[in-house]
Amino acid sequence: MTEKKDSRGNQRSEMETVRVVKLNAVTAGMIGVLLGSLVGGPWLEEVVTLIRGYRWDHRNRCIMESPNPQGYGVDFCRIPVDCEMCRDVQEIDDVHVDDISIEHFQNKYAYTNRPLVVRNATTHWKAMTDLDYFWLKDEYHRDPEVLEFQHDDCWFNNYKSKELRNLDAVFRMPEYKLMPEHFDRPWYVGWRACQPTVEQALFTLIERPAFIHPESTPPIKPWIFIGTPGPGAHSHIDNVDMSSWQAQIRGHKKWFLSPPPECSWICGKKMEVTVHPGDIIVLNTNFWFHSTKVVGSEISLVLTIEYD
């Protein structure tokens, strides 16, 4: 009931009418289903994923990583990282090899997920003069059984170079594709040198970096990444055992690092750095999303080894 005044200013009372719409059970059920689908439907999960920046596996309580729409990436589920590890990382630290000791590296970088570039760390290696595409080709063609060797550790990725389906295709590539005048059709591949003879030959060309502790586990099964100027690896996160140091043997490569999406509100700054022949970048690729681009006018060749 409400009070209103008439045209003479007198108070009068009016009754308000409330209409009740009756719904049968079927209609009520349909409305319930509709509301339920709006609140808990797949589209809501997509919105949450978009806001978060990652897809959450509720059953296993982990972040789902999967190949991108072009098919690049690894399919696995990872535990969210501790974002305190990158809160104060604003840039990729850059030092000369003479300015970093084993103790300094151990205390500040080895196990902190803090990325680091060490300049002129490998200039004395035999690899700097001997290791190139042709050296690798000779080693892999030294014995027919080398390319036929199979093992669970024998990883190969041709990224966007779909014509290079395997190592055999890489080393049967026409030599004109190694010439700068043909770099308009770039290629880039990576693999783990799991073949024992190749692995042993590679280790005759390198030394343990001066800043790595001498009691660190001896390096085994290095990765090789090689390609022409242009796109390298797409942005991704790895699922490997340990952090790694990556030696730039030939060419120049630009690295782009981003914190994991679950840390974007805390460690939101993207970083980049260019490495040159003789430089090493130290990186936990299980923590940082990373992509690369080969720059300059030369073929890039990188040797990657895990450390503990």
KACORSUL-V507667 format. One record per residue. N is the residue number from 0. RES is the residue in one small letter. NEAR is the number of other ideal C-beta (glycine too) atoms within 8 Angstrom. D_FIRST is the distance of its C-alpha to the first C-alpha in whole Angstrom. Layout:
# KACORSUL-V507667
n=N res=RES near=NEAR d_first=D_FIRST
n=N res=RES near=NEAR d_first=D_FIRST
This chain:
# KACORSUL-V507667
n=0 res=m near=6 d_first=0
n=1 res=t near=6 d_first=4
n=2 res=e near=6 d_first=7
n=3 res=k near=8 d_first=10
n=4 res=k near=6 d_first=14
n=5 res=d near=7 d_first=16
n=6 res=s near=3 d_first=19
n=7 res=r near=4 d_first=20
n=8 res=g near=5 d_first=18
n=9 res=n near=6 d_first=16
n=10 res=q near=6 d_first=13
n=11 res=r near=8 d_first=10
n=12 res=s near=8 d_first=7
n=13 res=e near=7 d_first=6
n=14 res=m near=5 d_first=5
n=15 res=e near=6 d_first=6
n=16 res=t near=4 d_first=9
n=17 res=v near=4 d_first=11
n=18 res=r near=4 d_first=15
n=19 res=v near=4 d_first=17
n=20 res=v near=4 d_first=21
n=21 res=k near=4 d_first=24
n=22 res=l near=7 d_first=27
n=23 res=n near=6 d_first=30
n=24 res=a near=6 d_first=32
n=25 res=v near=6 d_first=35
n=26 res=t near=8 d_first=32
n=27 res=a near=9 d_first=30
n=28 res=g near=8 d_first=34
n=29 res=m near=8 d_first=35
n=30 res=i near=9 d_first=32
n=31 res=g near=8 d_first=33
n=32 res=v near=8 d_first=37
n=33 res=l near=8 d_first=36
n=34 res=l near=8 d_first=34
n=35 res=g near=9 d_first=37
n=36 res=s near=8 d_first=39
n=37 res=l near=8 d_first=37
n=38 res=v near=7 d_first=37
n=39 res=g near=6 d_first=40
n=40 res=g near=9 d_first=42
n=41 res=p near=5 d_first=46
n=42 res=w near=6 d_first=45
n=43 res=l near=10 d_first=43
n=44 res=e near=8 d_first=46
n=45 res=e near=8 d_first=48
n=46 res=v near=8 d_first=45
n=47 res=v near=9 d_first=46
n=48 res=t near=11 d_first=50
n=49 res=l near=7 d_first=49
n=50 res=i near=6 d_first=48
n=51 res=r near=9 d_first=50
n=52 res=g near=8 d_first=53
n=53 res=y near=10 d_first=54
n=54 res=r near=7 d_first=54
n=55 res=w near=10 d_first=53
n=56 res=d near=10 d_first=54
n=57 res=h near=5 d_first=52
n=58 res=r near=4 d_first=54
n=59 res=n near=6 d_first=57
n=60 res=r near=5 d_first=55
n=61 res=c near=10 d_first=58
n=62 res=i near=13 d_first=57
n=63 res=m near=9 d_first=59
n=64 res=e near=12 d_first=61
n=65 res=s near=7 d_first=63
n=66 res=p near=8 d_first=65
n=67 res=n near=8 d_first=63
n=68 res=p near=3 d_first=63
n=69 res=q near=7 d_first=66
n=70 res=g near=6 d_first=68
n=71 res=y near=9 d_first=69
n=72 res=g near=10 d_first=68
n=73 res=v near=8 d_first=68
n=74 res=d near=6 d_first=66
n=75 res=f near=6 d_first=65
n=76 res=c near=8 d_first=62
n=77 res=r near=10 d_first=62
n=78 res=i near=5 d_first=61
n=79 res=p near=7 d_first=59
n=80 res=v near=9 d_first=61
n=81 res=d near=4 d_first=61
n=82 res=c near=12 d_first=59
n=83 res=e near=6 d_first=61
n=84 res=m near=9 d_first=64
n=85 res=c near=12 d_first=64
n=86 res=r near=8 d_first=61
n=87 res=d near=4 d_first=64
n=88 res=v near=12 d_first=66
n=89 res=q near=5 d_first=66
n=90 res=e near=5 d_first=69
n=91 res=i near=12 d_first=72
n=92 res=d near=9 d_first=75
n=93 res=d near=7 d_first=78
n=94 res=v near=10 d_first=81
n=95 res=h near=8 d_first=85
n=96 res=v near=12 d_first=87
n=97 res=d near=4 d_first=89
n=98 res=d near=5 d_first=86
n=99 res=i near=10 d_first=84
n=100 res=s near=6 d_first=86
n=101 res=i near=10 d_first=85
n=102 res=e near=6 d_first=84
n=103 res=h near=10 d_first=81
n=104 res=f near=14 d_first=80
n=105 res=q near=10 d_first=80
n=106 res=n near=7 d_first=77
n=107 res=k near=8 d_first=75
n=108 res=y near=11 d_first=75
n=109 res=a near=10 d_first=77
n=110 res=y near=5 d_first=74
n=111 res=t near=7 d_first=71
n=112 res=n near=11 d_first=70
n=113 res=r near=8 d_first=71
n=114 res=p near=14 d_first=73
n=115 res=l near=13 d_first=76
n=116 res=v near=14 d_first=79
n=117 res=v near=15 d_first=82
n=118 res=r near=11 d_first=85
n=119 res=n near=9 d_first=88
n=120 res=a near=13 d_first=88
n=121 res=t near=15 d_first=90
n=122 res=t near=7 d_first=92
n=123 res=h near=5 d_first=95
n=124 res=w near=10 d_first=94
n=125 res=k near=9 d_first=97
n=126 res=a near=13 d_first=94
n=127 res=m near=12 d_first=94
n=128 res=t near=4 d_first=97
n=129 res=d near=8 d_first=97
n=130 res=l near=13 d_first=94
n=131 res=d near=10 d_first=92
n=132 res=y near=9 d_first=92
n=133 res=f near=6 d_first=95
n=134 res=w near=9 d_first=96
n=135 res=l near=13 d_first=93
n=136 res=k near=9 d_first=94
n=137 res=d near=8 d_first=98
n=138 res=e near=11 d_first=96
n=139 res=y near=12 d_first=94
n=140 res=h near=8 d_first=97
n=141 res=r near=7 d_first=100
n=142 res=d near=5 d_first=99
n=143 res=p near=5 d_first=98
n=144 res=e near=6 d_first=96
n=145 res=v near=13 d_first=94
n=146 res=l near=10 d_first=92
n=147 res=e near=6 d_first=91
n=148 res=f near=10 d_first=90
n=149 res=q near=4 d_first=87
n=150 res=h near=6 d_first=85
n=151 res=d near=3 d_first=81
n=152 res=d near=7 d_first=82
n=153 res=c near=11 d_first=83
n=154 res=w near=8 d_first=80
n=155 res=f near=10 d_first=80
n=156 res=n near=7 d_first=77
n=157 res=n near=10 d_first=78
n=158 res=y near=13 d_first=75
n=159 res=k near=8 d_first=75
n=160 res=s near=11 d_first=78
n=161 res=k near=6 d_first=78
n=162 res=e near=6 d_first=82
n=163 res=l near=11 d_first=83
n=164 res=r near=6 d_first=82
n=165 res=n near=8 d_first=84
n=166 res=l near=9 d_first=87
n=167 res=d near=7 d_first=89
n=168 res=a near=10 d_first=88
n=169 res=v near=9 d_first=87
n=170 res=f near=11 d_first=91
n=171 res=r near=5 d_first=92
n=172 res=m near=10 d_first=90
n=173 res=p near=4 d_first=93
n=174 res=e near=6 d_first=94
n=175 res=y near=6 d_first=93
n=176 res=k near=10 d_first=89
n=177 res=l near=8 d_first=90
n=178 res=m near=8 d_first=91
n=179 res=p near=6 d_first=89
n=180 res=e near=4 d_first=90
n=181 res=h near=9 d_first=88
n=182 res=f near=11 d_first=85
n=183 res=d near=4 d_first=83
n=184 res=r near=6 d_first=82
n=185 res=p near=12 d_first=81
n=186 res=w near=11 d_first=81
n=187 res=y near=16 d_first=80
n=188 res=v near=14 d_first=80
n=189 res=g near=11 d_first=80
n=190 res=w near=11 d_first=82
n=191 res=r near=11 d_first=83
n=192 res=a near=11 d_first=87
n=193 res=c near=10 d_first=87
n=194 res=q near=10 d_first=90
n=195 res=p near=6 d_first=93
n=196 res=t near=10 d_first=95
n=197 res=v near=12 d_first=93
n=198 res=e near=13 d_first=91
n=199 res=q near=8 d_first=95
n=200 res=a near=9 d_first=96
n=201 res=l near=13 d_first=93
n=202 res=f near=9 d_first=93
n=203 res=t near=7 d_first=97
n=204 res=l near=10 d_first=95
n=205 res=i near=12 d_first=93
n=206 res=e near=5 d_first=92
n=207 res=r near=7 d_first=90
n=208 res=p near=12 d_first=88
n=209 res=a near=7 d_first=89
n=210 res=f near=11 d_first=86
n=211 res=i near=11 d_first=85
n=212 res=h near=8 d_first=86
n=213 res=p near=6 d_first=90
n=214 res=e near=3 d_first=88
n=215 res=s near=9 d_first=85
n=216 res=t near=6 d_first=86
n=217 res=p near=4 d_first=88
n=218 res=p near=10 d_first=87
n=219 res=i near=6 d_first=87
n=220 res=k near=8 d_first=86
n=221 res=p near=13 d_first=85
n=222 res=w near=13 d_first=83
n=223 res=i near=13 d_first=84
n=224 res=f near=15 d_first=82
n=225 res=i near=12 d_first=84
n=226 res=g near=14 d_first=83
n=227 res=t near=11 d_first=83
n=228 res=p near=12 d_first=81
n=229 res=g near=10 d_first=78
n=230 res=p near=9 d_first=75
n=231 res=g near=13 d_first=75
n=232 res=a near=11 d_first=73
n=233 res=h near=10 d_first=69
n=234 res=s near=8 d_first=67
n=235 res=h near=12 d_first=67
n=236 res=i near=12 d_first=67
n=237 res=d near=7 d_first=70
n=238 res=n near=8 d_first=70
n=239 res=v near=8 d_first=73
n=240 res=d near=3 d_first=75
n=241 res=m near=7 d_first=75
n=242 res=s near=13 d_first=75
n=243 res=s near=14 d_first=78
n=244 res=w near=13 d_first=80
n=245 res=q near=14 d_first=81
n=246 res=a near=16 d_first=84
n=247 res=q near=17 d_first=84
n=248 res=i near=12 d_first=88
n=249 res=r near=10 d_first=88
n=250 res=g near=12 d_first=86
n=251 res=h near=13 d_first=83
n=252 res=k near=14 d_first=79
n=253 res=k near=12 d_first=76
n=254 res=w near=14 d_first=73
n=255 res=f near=12 d_first=69
n=256 res=l near=13 d_first=68
n=257 res=s near=9 d_first=64
n=258 res=p near=15 d_first=62
n=259 res=p near=14 d_first=60
n=260 res=p near=8 d_first=57
n=261 res=e near=11 d_first=55
n=262 res=c near=12 d_first=57
n=263 res=s near=10 d_first=56
n=264 res=w near=4 d_first=53
n=265 res=i near=10 d_first=56
n=266 res=c near=10 d_first=59
n=267 res=g near=8 d_first=58
n=268 res=k near=7 d_first=61
n=269 res=k near=7 d_first=64
n=270 res=m near=12 d_first=67
n=271 res=e near=9 d_first=71
n=272 res=v near=10 d_first=74
n=273 res=t near=9 d_first=78
n=274 res=v near=13 d_first=81
n=275 res=h near=8 d_first=84
n=276 res=p near=9 d_first=87
n=277 res=g near=10 d_first=88
n=278 res=d near=14 d_first=84
n=279 res=i near=13 d_first=82
n=280 res=i near=15 d_first=79
n=281 res=v near=12 d_first=77
n=282 res=l near=14 d_first=74
n=283 res=n near=9 d_first=72
n=284 res=t near=11 d_first=71
n=285 res=n near=9 d_first=69
n=286 res=f near=10 d_first=66
n=287 res=w near=13 d_first=67
n=288 res=f near=10 d_first=66
n=289 res=h near=14 d_first=69
n=290 res=s near=11 d_first=70
n=291 res=t near=11 d_first=73
n=292 res=k near=10 d_first=75
n=293 res=v near=18 d_first=79
n=294 res=v near=8 d_first=80
n=295 res=g near=7 d_first=83
n=296 res=s near=5 d_first=86
n=297 res=e near=9 d_first=87
n=298 res=i near=13 d_first=86
n=299 res=s near=16 d_first=84
n=300 res=l near=13 d_first=86
n=301 res=v near=12 d_first=84
n=302 res=l near=14 d_first=85
n=303 res=t near=12 d_first=82
n=304 res=i near=11 d_first=82
n=305 res=e near=10 d_first=80
n=306 res=y near=12 d_first=81
n=307 res=d near=5 d_first=80
